[in-house]
Amino acid sequence: MGAGTTANGDSLDGALEFASRNETGPAGMTMLYDVSYRAWRTYGVTTQPWVVLFDANGEMIYSAPGRVDMSTVATALGV
């Protein structure tokens, strides 16, 4: 899931354009536009970009600023 907010000048129109331009990622991820920053606060996100990964049980297993490559994802997931 991608979580857009008004941080860094984002807007709902900008988030929709980003999702359209990028086809919301290779897995067709869901985009969430959160004007309240609740998602950010819940997961400790303080800047963009930021990556949060969850395991199959919904437990957060990785959280860090910046982009992430697939080898980091594989390591976090233990595969």
mmCIF file of the N, C-alpha and C atoms, coordinates in Angstrom:
data_MODEL
# 
_entry.id   MODEL 
# 
loop_
_atom_site.group_PDB 
_atom_site.id 
_atom_site.type_symbol 
_atom_site.label_atom_id 
_atom_site.label_alt_id 
_atom_site.label_comp_id 
_atom_site.label_asym_id 
_atom_site.label_entity_id 
_atom_site.label_seq_id 
_atom_site.pdbx_PDB_ins_code 
_atom_site.Cartn_x 
_atom_site.Cartn_y 
_atom_site.Cartn_z 
_atom_site.occupancy 
_atom_site.B_iso_or_equiv 
_atom_site.pdbx_formal_charge 
_atom_site.auth_seq_id 
_atom_site.auth_comp_id 
_atom_site.auth_asym_id 
_atom_site.auth_atom_id 
_atom_site.pdbx_PDB_model_num 
ATOM 1   N N  . MET A 1 1  ? 0.854  -1.156  0.000   1.00 0.00 ? 1  MET A N  1 
ATOM 2   C CA . MET A 1 1  ? 0.000  0.000   0.000   1.00 0.00 ? 1  MET A CA 1 
ATOM 3   C C  . MET A 1 1  ? 0.901  1.220   0.000   1.00 0.00 ? 1  MET A C  1 
ATOM 4   N N  . GLY A 1 2  ? 0.559  2.198   -0.773  1.00 0.00 ? 2  GLY A N  1 
ATOM 5   C CA . GLY A 1 2  ? 1.232  3.485   -0.725  1.00 0.00 ? 2  GLY A CA 1 
ATOM 6   C C  . GLY A 1 2  ? 0.376  4.447   0.068   1.00 0.00 ? 2  GLY A C  1 
ATOM 7   N N  . ALA A 1 3  ? 1.010  5.240   0.945   1.00 0.00 ? 3  ALA A N  1 
ATOM 8   C CA . ALA A 1 3  ? 0.259  6.187   1.766   1.00 0.00 ? 3  ALA A CA 1 
ATOM 9   C C  . ALA A 1 3  ? 0.720  7.599   1.451   1.00 0.00 ? 3  ALA A C  1 
ATOM 10  N N  . GLY A 1 4  ? -0.091 8.339   0.734   1.00 0.00 ? 4  GLY A N  1 
ATOM 11  C CA . GLY A 1 4  ? 0.222  9.726   0.428   1.00 0.00 ? 4  GLY A CA 1 
ATOM 12  C C  . GLY A 1 4  ? -0.397 10.654  1.454   1.00 0.00 ? 4  GLY A C  1 
ATOM 13  N N  . THR A 1 5  ? 0.250  11.799  1.683   1.00 0.00 ? 5  THR A N  1 
ATOM 14  C CA . THR A 1 5  ? -0.279 12.814  2.592   1.00 0.00 ? 5  THR A CA 1 
ATOM 15  C C  . THR A 1 5  ? 0.020  14.183  2.006   1.00 0.00 ? 5  THR A C  1 
ATOM 16  N N  . THR A 1 6  ? -0.285 15.206  2.764   1.00 0.00 ? 6  THR A N  1 
ATOM 17  C CA . THR A 1 6  ? 0.010  16.560  2.307   1.00 0.00 ? 6  THR A CA 1 
ATOM 18  C C  . THR A 1 6  ? 1.455  16.952  2.585   1.00 0.00 ? 6  THR A C  1 
ATOM 19  N N  . ALA A 1 7  ? 2.250  16.052  3.148   1.00 0.00 ? 7  ALA A N  1 
ATOM 20  C CA . ALA A 1 7  ? 3.661  16.325  3.395   1.00 0.00 ? 7  ALA A CA 1 
ATOM 21  C C  . ALA A 1 7  ? 4.383  16.597  2.074   1.00 0.00 ? 7  ALA A C  1 
ATOM 22  N N  . ASN A 1 8  ? 5.372  17.428  2.132   1.00 0.00 ? 8  ASN A N  1 
ATOM 23  C CA . ASN A 1 8  ? 6.193  17.739  0.953   1.00 0.00 ? 8  ASN A CA 1 
ATOM 24  C C  . ASN A 1 8  ? 5.357  18.267  -0.209  1.00 0.00 ? 8  ASN A C  1 
ATOM 25  N N  . GLY A 1 9  ? 4.225  18.917  0.119   1.00 0.00 ? 9  GLY A N  1 
ATOM 26  C CA . GLY A 1 9  ? 3.420  19.528  -0.925  1.00 0.00 ? 9  GLY A CA 1 
ATOM 27  C C  . GLY A 1 9  ? 2.535  18.579  -1.695  1.00 0.00 ? 9  GLY A C  1 
ATOM 28  N N  . ASP A 1 10 ? 2.380  17.342  -1.225  1.00 0.00 ? 10 ASP A N  1 
ATOM 29  C CA . ASP A 1 10 ? 1.502  16.392  -1.910  1.00 0.00 ? 10 ASP A CA 1 
ATOM 30  C C  . ASP A 1 10 ? 0.059  16.890  -1.881  1.00 0.00 ? 10 ASP A C  1 
ATOM 31  N N  . SER A 1 11 ? -0.699 16.450  -2.848  1.00 0.00 ? 11 SER A N  1 
ATOM 32  C CA . SER A 1 11 ? -2.130 16.732  -2.894  1.00 0.00 ? 11 SER A CA 1 
ATOM 33  C C  . SER A 1 11 ? -2.823 15.449  -3.344  1.00 0.00 ? 11 SER A C  1 
ATOM 34  N N  . LEU A 1 12 ? -4.118 15.384  -3.152  1.00 0.00 ? 12 LEU A N  1 
ATOM 35  C CA . LEU A 1 12 ? -4.856 14.220  -3.622  1.00 0.00 ? 12 LEU A CA 1 
ATOM 36  C C  . LEU A 1 12 ? -4.693 14.067  -5.126  1.00 0.00 ? 12 LEU A C  1 
ATOM 37  N N  . ASP A 1 13 ? -4.809 15.160  -5.875  1.00 0.00 ? 13 ASP A N  1 
ATOM 38  C CA . ASP A 1 13 ? -4.617 15.089  -7.327  1.00 0.00 ? 13 ASP A CA 1 
ATOM 39  C C  . ASP A 1 13 ? -3.226 14.578  -7.668  1.00 0.00 ? 13 ASP A C  1 
ATOM 40  N N  . GLY A 1 14 ? -2.209 15.054  -6.923  1.00 0.00 ? 14 GLY A N  1 
ATOM 41  C CA . GLY A 1 14 ? -0.843 14.597  -7.154  1.00 0.00 ? 14 GLY A CA 1 
ATOM 42  C C  . GLY A 1 14 ? -0.675 13.121  -6.863  1.00 0.00 ? 14 GLY A C  1 
ATOM 43  N N  . ALA A 1 15 ? -1.313 12.646  -5.799  1.00 0.00 ? 15 ALA A N  1 
ATOM 44  C CA . ALA A 1 15 ? -1.238 11.229  -5.452  1.00 0.00 ? 15 ALA A CA 1 
ATOM 45  C C  . ALA A 1 15 ? -1.916 10.370  -6.516  1.00 0.00 ? 15 ALA A C  1 
ATOM 46  N N  . LEU A 1 16 ? -3.053 10.821  -7.004  1.00 0.00 ? 16 LEU A N  1 
ATOM 47  C CA . LEU A 1 16 ? -3.754 10.083  -8.058  1.00 0.00 ? 16 LEU A CA 1 
ATOM 48  C C  . LEU A 1 16 ? -2.946 10.056  -9.344  1.00 0.00 ? 16 LEU A C  1 
ATOM 49  N N  . GLU A 1 17 ? -2.303 11.175  -9.657  1.00 0.00 ? 17 GLU A N  1 
ATOM 50  C CA . GLU A 1 17 ? -1.467 11.233  -10.862 1.00 0.00 ? 17 GLU A CA 1 
ATOM 51  C C  . GLU A 1 17 ? -0.273 10.299  -10.706 1.00 0.00 ? 17 GLU A C  1 
ATOM 52  N N  . PHE A 1 18 ? 0.362  10.285  -9.529  1.00 0.00 ? 18 PHE A N  1 
ATOM 53  C CA . PHE A 1 18 ? 1.482  9.382   -9.262  1.00 0.00 ? 18 PHE A CA 1 
ATOM 54  C C  . PHE A 1 18 ? 1.044  7.934   -9.426  1.00 0.00 ? 18 PHE A C  1 
ATOM 55  N N  . ALA A 1 19 ? -0.098 7.588   -8.833  1.00 0.00 ? 19 ALA A N  1 
ATOM 56  C CA . ALA A 1 19 ? -0.599 6.216   -8.921  1.00 0.00 ? 19 ALA A CA 1 
ATOM 57  C C  . ALA A 1 19 ? -0.857 5.824   -10.368 1.00 0.00 ? 19 ALA A C  1 
ATOM 58  N N  . SER A 1 20 ? -1.427 6.729   -11.142 1.00 0.00 ? 20 SER A N  1 
ATOM 59  C CA . SER A 1 20 ? -1.707 6.452   -12.548 1.00 0.00 ? 20 SER A CA 1 
ATOM 60  C C  . SER A 1 20 ? -0.420 6.314   -13.354 1.00 0.00 ? 20 SER A C  1 
ATOM 61  N N  . ARG A 1 21 ? 0.507  7.241   -13.128 1.00 0.00 ? 21 ARG A N  1 
ATOM 62  C CA . ARG A 1 21 ? 1.772  7.246   -13.870 1.00 0.00 ? 21 ARG A CA 1 
ATOM 63  C C  . ARG A 1 21 ? 2.604  6.009   -13.559 1.00 0.00 ? 21 ARG A C  1 
ATOM 64  N N  . ASN A 1 22 ? 2.566  5.556   -12.320 1.00 0.00 ? 22 ASN A N  1 
ATOM 65  C CA . ASN A 1 22 ? 3.394  4.435   -11.891 1.00 0.00 ? 22 ASN A CA 1 
ATOM 66  C C  . ASN A 1 22 ? 2.626  3.124   -11.773 1.00 0.00 ? 22 ASN A C  1 
ATOM 67  N N  . GLU A 1 23 ? 1.395  3.118   -12.195 1.00 0.00 ? 23 GLU A N  1 
ATOM 68  C CA . GLU A 1 23 ? 0.538  1.938   -12.113 1.00 0.00 ? 23 GLU A CA 1 
ATOM 69  C C  . GLU A 1 23 ? 0.564  1.357   -10.712 1.00 0.00 ? 23 GLU A C  1 
ATOM 70  N N  . THR A 1 24 ? 0.769  2.216   -9.708  1.00 0.00 ? 24 THR A N  1 
ATOM 71  C CA . THR A 1 24 ? 0.835  1.867   -8.287  1.00 0.00 ? 24 THR A CA 1 
ATOM 72  C C  . THR A 1 24 ? 1.654  0.614   -8.013  1.00 0.00 ? 24 THR A C  1 
ATOM 73  N N  . GLY A 1 25 ? 2.789  0.521   -8.695  1.00 0.00 ? 25 GLY A N  1 
ATOM 74  C CA . GLY A 1 25 ? 3.748  -0.531  -8.390  1.00 0.00 ? 25 GLY A CA 1 
ATOM 75  C C  . GLY A 1 25 ? 3.486  -1.823  -9.124  1.00 0.00 ? 25 GLY A C  1 
ATOM 76  N N  . PRO A 1 26 ? 4.486  -2.712  -9.081  1.00 0.00 ? 26 PRO A N  1 
ATOM 77  C CA . PRO A 1 26 ? 4.397  -3.966  -9.825  1.00 0.00 ? 26 PRO A CA 1 
ATOM 78  C C  . PRO A 1 26 ? 3.302  -4.892  -9.328  1.00 0.00 ? 26 PRO A C  1 
ATOM 79  N N  . ALA A 1 27 ? 2.902  -4.765  -8.075  1.00 0.00 ? 27 ALA A N  1 
ATOM 80  C CA . ALA A 1 27 ? 1.869  -5.654  -7.547  1.00 0.00 ? 27 ALA A CA 1 
ATOM 81  C C  . ALA A 1 27 ? 0.491  -5.003  -7.594  1.00 0.00 ? 27 ALA A C  1 
ATOM 82  N N  . GLY A 1 28 ? 0.385  -3.833  -8.239  1.00 0.00 ? 28 GLY A N  1 
ATOM 83  C CA . GLY A 1 28 ? -0.895 -3.139  -8.268  1.00 0.00 ? 28 GLY A CA 1 
ATOM 84  C C  . GLY A 1 28 ? -1.338 -2.736  -6.876  1.00 0.00 ? 28 GLY A C  1 
ATOM 85  N N  . MET A 1 29 ? -0.380 -2.214  -6.084  1.00 0.00 ? 29 MET A N  1 
ATOM 86  C CA . MET A 1 29 ? -0.684 -1.896  -4.686  1.00 0.00 ? 29 MET A CA 1 
ATOM 87  C C  . MET A 1 29 ? -1.754 -0.827  -4.561  1.00 0.00 ? 29 MET A C  1 
ATOM 88  N N  . THR A 1 30 ? -2.409 -0.836  -3.447  1.00 0.00 ? 30 THR A N  1 
ATOM 89  C CA . THR A 1 30 ? -3.441 0.137   -3.124  1.00 0.00 ? 30 THR A CA 1 
ATOM 90  C C  . THR A 1 30 ? -2.797 1.437   -2.681  1.00 0.00 ? 30 THR A C  1 
ATOM 91  N N  . MET A 1 31 ? -3.334 2.562   -3.129  1.00 0.00 ? 31 MET A N  1 
ATOM 92  C CA . MET A 1 31 ? -2.878 3.869   -2.665  1.00 0.00 ? 31 MET A CA 1 
ATOM 93  C C  . MET A 1 31 ? -3.878 4.409   -1.658  1.00 0.00 ? 31 MET A C  1 
ATOM 94  N N  . LEU A 1 32 ? -3.372 4.903   -0.536  1.00 0.00 ? 32 LEU A N  1 
ATOM 95  C CA . LEU A 1 32 ? -4.174 5.510   0.512   1.00 0.00 ? 32 LEU A CA 1 
ATOM 96  C C  . LEU A 1 32 ? -3.755 6.964   0.623   1.00 0.00 ? 32 LEU A C  1 
ATOM 97  N N  . TYR A 1 33 ? -4.693 7.894   0.567   1.00 0.00 ? 33 TYR A N  1 
ATOM 98  C CA . TYR A 1 33 ? -4.383 9.307   0.768   1.00 0.00 ? 33 TYR A CA 1 
ATOM 99  C C  . TYR A 1 33 ? -4.898 9.698   2.141   1.00 0.00 ? 33 TYR A C  1 
ATOM 100 N N  . ASP A 1 34 ? -3.978 9.994   3.043   1.00 0.00 ? 34 ASP A N  1 
ATOM 101 C CA . ASP A 1 34 ? -4.287 10.175  4.459   1.00 0.00 ? 34 ASP A CA 1 
ATOM 102 C C  . ASP A 1 34 ? -4.045 11.618  4.886   1.00 0.00 ? 34 ASP A C  1 
ATOM 103 N N  . VAL A 1 35 ? -5.074 12.441  4.860   1.00 0.00 ? 35 VAL A N  1 
ATOM 104 C CA . VAL A 1 35 ? -4.912 13.855  5.221   1.00 0.00 ? 35 VAL A CA 1 
ATOM 105 C C  . VAL A 1 35 ? -4.669 14.033  6.719   1.00 0.00 ? 35 VAL A C  1 
ATOM 106 N N  . SER A 1 36 ? -4.940 13.031  7.515   1.00 0.00 ? 36 SER A N  1 
ATOM 107 C CA . SER A 1 36 ? -4.792 13.139  8.967   1.00 0.00 ? 36 SER A CA 1 
ATOM 108 C C  . SER A 1 36 ? -3.397 12.736  9.467   1.00 0.00 ? 36 SER A C  1 
ATOM 109 N N  . TYR A 1 37 ? -2.585 12.124  8.614   1.00 0.00 ? 37 TYR A N  1 
ATOM 110 C CA . TYR A 1 37 ? -1.265 11.591  8.981   1.00 0.00 ? 37 TYR A CA 1 
ATOM 111 C C  . TYR A 1 37 ? -1.372 10.420  9.958   1.00 0.00 ? 37 TYR A C  1 
ATOM 112 N N  . ARG A 1 38 ? -2.549 9.870   10.146  1.00 0.00 ? 38 ARG A N  1 
ATOM 113 C CA . ARG A 1 38 ? -2.719 8.767   11.090  1.00 0.00 ? 38 ARG A CA 1 
ATOM 114 C C  . ARG A 1 38 ? -1.833 7.571   10.718  1.00 0.00 ? 38 ARG A C  1 
ATOM 115 N N  . ALA A 1 39 ? -1.790 7.222   9.436   1.00 0.00 ? 39 ALA A N  1 
ATOM 116 C CA . ALA A 1 39 ? -0.956 6.096   9.003   1.00 0.00 ? 39 ALA A CA 1 
ATOM 117 C C  . ALA A 1 39 ? 0.511  6.371   9.307   1.00 0.00 ? 39 ALA A C  1 
ATOM 118 N N  . TRP A 1 40 ? 0.955  7.602   9.048   1.00 0.00 ? 40 TRP A N  1 
ATOM 119 C CA . TRP A 1 40 ? 2.343  7.961   9.344   1.00 0.00 ? 40 TRP A CA 1 
ATOM 120 C C  . TRP A 1 40 ? 2.627  7.792   10.829  1.00 0.00 ? 40 TRP A C  1 
ATOM 121 N N  . ARG A 1 41 ? 1.778  8.358   11.672  1.00 0.00 ? 41 ARG A N  1 
ATOM 122 C CA . ARG A 1 41 ? 2.003  8.291   13.122  1.00 0.00 ? 41 ARG A CA 1 
ATOM 123 C C  . ARG A 1 41 ? 1.960  6.847   13.619  1.00 0.00 ? 41 ARG A C  1 
ATOM 124 N N  . THR A 1 42 ? 1.028  6.065   13.109  1.00 0.00 ? 42 THR A N  1 
ATOM 125 C CA . THR A 1 42 ? 0.883  4.681   13.545  1.00 0.00 ? 42 THR A CA 1 
ATOM 126 C C  . THR A 1 42 ? 2.150  3.880   13.305  1.00 0.00 ? 42 THR A C  1 
ATOM 127 N N  . TYR A 1 43 ? 2.806  4.119   12.169  1.00 0.00 ? 43 TYR A N  1 
ATOM 128 C CA . TYR A 1 43 ? 3.976  3.320   11.794  1.00 0.00 ? 43 TYR A CA 1 
ATOM 129 C C  . TYR A 1 43 ? 5.296  4.063   11.949  1.00 0.00 ? 43 TYR A C  1 
ATOM 130 N N  . GLY A 1 44 ? 5.283  5.237   12.578  1.00 0.00 ? 44 GLY A N  1 
ATOM 131 C CA . GLY A 1 44 ? 6.523  5.957   12.856  1.00 0.00 ? 44 GLY A CA 1 
ATOM 132 C C  . GLY A 1 44 ? 7.172  6.613   11.658  1.00 0.00 ? 44 GLY A C  1 
ATOM 133 N N  . VAL A 1 45 ? 6.421  6.808   10.593  1.00 0.00 ? 45 VAL A N  1 
ATOM 134 C CA . VAL A 1 45 ? 6.951  7.440   9.386   1.00 0.00 ? 45 VAL A CA 1 
ATOM 135 C C  . VAL A 1 45 ? 7.117  8.934   9.632   1.00 0.00 ? 45 VAL A C  1 
ATOM 136 N N  . THR A 1 46 ? 8.277  9.479   9.257   1.00 0.00 ? 46 THR A N  1 
ATOM 137 C CA . THR A 1 46 ? 8.537  10.901  9.475   1.00 0.00 ? 46 THR A CA 1 
ATOM 138 C C  . THR A 1 46 ? 8.906  11.664  8.216   1.00 0.00 ? 46 THR A C  1 
ATOM 139 N N  . THR A 1 47 ? 9.089  10.967  7.108   1.00 0.00 ? 47 THR A N  1 
ATOM 140 C CA . THR A 1 47 ? 9.487  11.618  5.862   1.00 0.00 ? 47 THR A CA 1 
ATOM 141 C C  . THR A 1 47 ? 9.120  10.729  4.685   1.00 0.00 ? 47 THR A C  1 
ATOM 142 N N  . GLN A 1 48 ? 9.244  11.260  3.486   1.00 0.00 ? 48 GLN A N  1 
ATOM 143 C CA . GLN A 1 48 ? 9.046  10.469  2.266   1.00 0.00 ? 48 GLN A CA 1 
ATOM 144 C C  . GLN A 1 48 ? 10.347 10.422  1.495   1.00 0.00 ? 48 GLN A C  1 
ATOM 145 N N  . PRO A 1 49 ? 10.691 9.344   0.834   1.00 0.00 ? 49 PRO A N  1 
ATOM 146 C CA . PRO A 1 49 ? 10.014 8.045   0.903   1.00 0.00 ? 49 PRO A CA 1 
ATOM 147 C C  . PRO A 1 49 ? 10.358 7.315   2.198   1.00 0.00 ? 49 PRO A C  1 
ATOM 148 N N  . TRP A 1 50 ? 9.519  6.374   2.551   1.00 0.00 ? 50 TRP A N  1 
ATOM 149 C CA . TRP A 1 50 ? 9.700  5.529   3.739   1.00 0.00 ? 50 TRP A CA 1 
ATOM 150 C C  . TRP A 1 50 ? 9.105  4.173   3.409   1.00 0.00 ? 50 TRP A C  1 
ATOM 151 N N  . VAL A 1 51 ? 9.747  3.124   3.856   1.00 0.00 ? 51 VAL A N  1 
ATOM 152 C CA . VAL A 1 51 ? 9.269  1.766   3.574   1.00 0.00 ? 51 VAL A CA 1 
ATOM 153 C C  . VAL A 1 51 ? 8.941  1.062   4.876   1.00 0.00 ? 51 VAL A C  1 
ATOM 154 N N  . VAL A 1 52 ? 7.760  0.475   4.948   1.00 0.00 ? 52 VAL A N  1 
ATOM 155 C CA . VAL A 1 52 ? 7.348  -0.359  6.067   1.00 0.00 ? 52 VAL A CA 1 
ATOM 156 C C  . VAL A 1 52 ? 6.920  -1.700  5.486   1.00 0.00 ? 52 VAL A C  1 
ATOM 157 N N  . LEU A 1 53 ? 7.497  -2.782  5.990   1.00 0.00 ? 53 LEU A N  1 
ATOM 158 C CA . LEU A 1 53 ? 7.137  -4.124  5.534   1.00 0.00 ? 53 LEU A CA 1 
ATOM 159 C C  . LEU A 1 53 ? 6.486  -4.894  6.668   1.00 0.00 ? 53 LEU A C  1 
ATOM 160 N N  . PHE A 1 54 ? 5.490  -5.704  6.322   1.00 0.00 ? 54 PHE A N  1 
ATOM 161 C CA . PHE A 1 54 ? 4.777  -6.532  7.279   1.00 0.00 ? 54 PHE A CA 1 
ATOM 162 C C  . PHE A 1 54 ? 4.899  -7.988  6.867   1.00 0.00 ? 54 PHE A C  1 
ATOM 163 N N  . ASP A 1 55 ? 4.937  -8.877  7.845   1.00 0.00 ? 55 ASP A N  1 
ATOM 164 C CA . ASP A 1 55 ? 4.943  -10.300 7.521   1.00 0.00 ? 55 ASP A CA 1 
ATOM 165 C C  . ASP A 1 55 ? 3.512  -10.786 7.288   1.00 0.00 ? 55 ASP A C  1 
ATOM 166 N N  . ALA A 1 56 ? 3.372  -12.074 7.039   1.00 0.00 ? 56 ALA A N  1 
ATOM 167 C CA . ALA A 1 56 ? 2.054  -12.637 6.727   1.00 0.00 ? 56 ALA A CA 1 
ATOM 168 C C  . ALA A 1 56 ? 1.076  -12.527 7.895   1.00 0.00 ? 56 ALA A C  1 
ATOM 169 N N  . ASN A 1 57 ? 1.592  -12.314 9.102   1.00 0.00 ? 57 ASN A N  1 
ATOM 170 C CA . ASN A 1 57 ? 0.733  -12.169 10.287  1.00 0.00 ? 57 ASN A CA 1 
ATOM 171 C C  . ASN A 1 57 ? 0.398  -10.710 10.590  1.00 0.00 ? 57 ASN A C  1 
ATOM 172 N N  . GLY A 1 58 ? 0.853  -9.806  9.730   1.00 0.00 ? 58 GLY A N  1 
ATOM 173 C CA . GLY A 1 58 ? 0.575  -8.395  9.938   1.00 0.00 ? 58 GLY A CA 1 
ATOM 174 C C  . GLY A 1 58 ? 1.529  -7.703  10.890  1.00 0.00 ? 58 GLY A C  1 
ATOM 175 N N  . GLU A 1 59 ? 2.610  -8.373  11.279  1.00 0.00 ? 59 GLU A N  1 
ATOM 176 C CA . GLU A 1 59 ? 3.606  -7.785  12.168  1.00 0.00 ? 59 GLU A CA 1 
ATOM 177 C C  . GLU A 1 59 ? 4.601  -6.960  11.354  1.00 0.00 ? 59 GLU A C  1 
ATOM 178 N N  . MET A 1 60 ? 4.914  -5.759  11.838  1.00 0.00 ? 60 MET A N  1 
ATOM 179 C CA . MET A 1 60 ? 5.896  -4.924  11.151  1.00 0.00 ? 60 MET A CA 1 
ATOM 180 C C  . MET A 1 60 ? 7.279  -5.549  11.331  1.00 0.00 ? 60 MET A C  1 
ATOM 181 N N  . ILE A 1 61 ? 7.958  -5.815  10.214  1.00 0.00 ? 61 ILE A N  1 
ATOM 182 C CA . ILE A 1 61 ? 9.268  -6.453  10.279  1.00 0.00 ? 61 ILE A CA 1 
ATOM 183 C C  . ILE A 1 61 ? 10.389 -5.568  9.739   1.00 0.00 ? 61 ILE A C  1 
ATOM 184 N N  . TYR A 1 62 ? 10.031 -4.446  9.136   1.00 0.00 ? 62 TYR A N  1 
ATOM 185 C CA . TYR A 1 62 ? 11.044 -3.543  8.592   1.00 0.00 ? 62 TYR A CA 1 
ATOM 186 C C  . TYR A 1 62 ? 10.424 -2.161  8.486   1.00 0.00 ? 62 TYR A C  1 
ATOM 187 N N  . SER A 1 63 ? 11.177 -1.160  8.914   1.00 0.00 ? 63 SER A N  1 
ATOM 188 C CA . SER A 1 63 ? 10.708 0.218   8.799   1.00 0.00 ? 63 SER A CA 1 
ATOM 189 C C  . SER A 1 63 ? 11.935 1.114   8.712   1.00 0.00 ? 63 SER A C  1 
ATOM 190 N N  . ALA A 1 64 ? 12.064 1.841   7.599   1.00 0.00 ? 64 ALA A N  1 
ATOM 191 C CA . ALA A 1 64 ? 13.235 2.699   7.410   1.00 0.00 ? 64 ALA A CA 1 
ATOM 192 C C  . ALA A 1 64 ? 12.940 3.753   6.351   1.00 0.00 ? 64 ALA A C  1 
ATOM 193 N N  . PRO A 1 65 ? 13.587 4.903   6.493   1.00 0.00 ? 65 PRO A N  1 
ATOM 194 C CA . PRO A 1 65 ? 13.437 5.925   5.460   1.00 0.00 ? 65 PRO A CA 1 
ATOM 195 C C  . PRO A 1 65 ? 14.156 5.505   4.183   1.00 0.00 ? 65 PRO A C  1 
ATOM 196 N N  . GLY A 1 66 ? 13.709 6.050   3.076   1.00 0.00 ? 66 GLY A N  1 
ATOM 197 C CA . GLY A 1 66 ? 14.353 5.783   1.795   1.00 0.00 ? 66 GLY A CA 1 
ATOM 198 C C  . GLY A 1 66 ? 13.646 4.709   1.002   1.00 0.00 ? 66 GLY A C  1 
ATOM 199 N N  . ARG A 1 67 ? 14.233 4.412   -0.108  1.00 0.00 ? 67 ARG A N  1 
ATOM 200 C CA . ARG A 1 67 ? 13.701 3.358   -0.970  1.00 0.00 ? 67 ARG A CA 1 
ATOM 201 C C  . ARG A 1 67 ? 14.297 2.026   -0.521  1.00 0.00 ? 67 ARG A C  1 
ATOM 202 N N  . VAL A 1 68 ? 13.728 0.940   -0.999  1.00 0.00 ? 68 VAL A N  1 
ATOM 203 C CA . VAL A 1 68 ? 14.219 -0.386  -0.622  1.00 0.00 ? 68 VAL A CA 1 
ATOM 204 C C  . VAL A 1 68 ? 14.360 -1.235  -1.877  1.00 0.00 ? 68 VAL A C  1 
ATOM 205 N N  . ASP A 1 69 ? 15.418 -2.044  -1.912  1.00 0.00 ? 69 ASP A N  1 
ATOM 206 C CA . ASP A 1 69 ? 15.586 -2.942  -3.049  1.00 0.00 ? 69 ASP A CA 1 
ATOM 207 C C  . ASP A 1 69 ? 15.051 -4.339  -2.659  1.00 0.00 ? 69 ASP A C  1 
ATOM 208 N N  . MET A 1 70 ? 14.881 -5.159  -3.660  1.00 0.00 ? 70 MET A N  1 
ATOM 209 C CA . MET A 1 70 ? 14.250 -6.464  -3.430  1.00 0.00 ? 70 MET A CA 1 
ATOM 210 C C  . MET A 1 70 ? 15.109 -7.374  -2.553  1.00 0.00 ? 70 MET A C  1 
ATOM 211 N N  . SER A 1 71 ? 16.429 -7.227  -2.548  1.00 0.00 ? 71 SER A N  1 
ATOM 212 C CA . SER A 1 71 ? 17.254 -8.068  -1.674  1.00 0.00 ? 71 SER A CA 1 
ATOM 213 C C  . SER A 1 71 ? 17.001 -7.720  -0.206  1.00 0.00 ? 71 SER A C  1 
ATOM 214 N N  . THR A 1 72 ? 16.760 -6.445  0.091   1.00 0.00 ? 72 THR A N  1 
ATOM 215 C CA . THR A 1 72 ? 16.427 -6.039  1.459   1.00 0.00 ? 72 THR A CA 1 
ATOM 216 C C  . THR A 1 72 ? 15.068 -6.605  1.856   1.00 0.00 ? 72 THR A C  1 
ATOM 217 N N  . VAL A 1 73 ? 14.122 -6.580  0.926   1.00 0.00 ? 73 VAL A N  1 
ATOM 218 C CA . VAL A 1 73 ? 12.795 -7.158  1.183   1.00 0.00 ? 73 VAL A CA 1 
ATOM 219 C C  . VAL A 1 73 ? 12.932 -8.651  1.468   1.00 0.00 ? 73 VAL A C  1 
ATOM 220 N N  . ALA A 1 74 ? 13.688 -9.358  0.637   1.00 0.00 ? 74 ALA A N  1 
ATOM 221 C CA . ALA A 1 74 ? 13.871 -10.799 0.810   1.00 0.00 ? 74 ALA A CA 1 
ATOM 222 C C  . ALA A 1 74 ? 14.509 -11.113 2.160   1.00 0.00 ? 74 ALA A C  1 
ATOM 223 N N  . THR A 1 75 ? 15.518 -10.332 2.539   1.00 0.00 ? 75 THR A N  1 
ATOM 224 C CA . THR A 1 75 ? 16.180 -10.545 3.836   1.00 0.00 ? 75 THR A CA 1 
ATOM 225 C C  . THR A 1 75 ? 15.194 -10.307 4.982   1.00 0.00 ? 75 THR A C  1 
ATOM 226 N N  . ALA A 1 76 ? 14.423 -9.232  4.909   1.00 0.00 ? 76 ALA A N  1 
ATOM 227 C CA . ALA A 1 76 ? 13.448 -8.919  5.954   1.00 0.00 ? 76 ALA A CA 1 
ATOM 228 C C  . ALA A 1 76 ? 12.399 -10.021 6.084   1.00 0.00 ? 76 ALA A C  1 
ATOM 229 N N  . LEU A 1 77 ? 12.027 -10.604 4.955   1.00 0.00 ? 77 LEU A N  1 
ATOM 230 C CA . LEU A 1 77 ? 11.002 -11.659 4.948   1.00 0.00 ? 77 LEU A CA 1 
ATOM 231 C C  . LEU A 1 77 ? 11.604 -13.040 5.240   1.00 0.00 ? 77 LEU A C  1 
ATOM 232 N N  . GLY A 1 78 ? 12.940 -13.112 5.292   1.00 0.00 ? 78 GLY A N  1 
ATOM 233 C CA . GLY A 1 78 ? 13.600 -14.390 5.571   1.00 0.00 ? 78 GLY A CA 1 
ATOM 234 C C  . GLY A 1 78 ? 13.534 -15.371 4.430   1.00 0.00 ? 78 GLY A C  1 
ATOM 235 N N  . VAL A 1 79 ? 13.530 -14.854 3.212   1.00 0.00 ? 79 VAL A N  1 
ATOM 236 C CA . VAL A 1 79 ? 13.492 -15.753 2.053   1.00 0.00 ? 79 VAL A CA 1 
ATOM 237 C C  . VAL A 1 79 ? 14.754 -15.648 1.233   1.00 0.00 ? 79 VAL A C  1 
# 
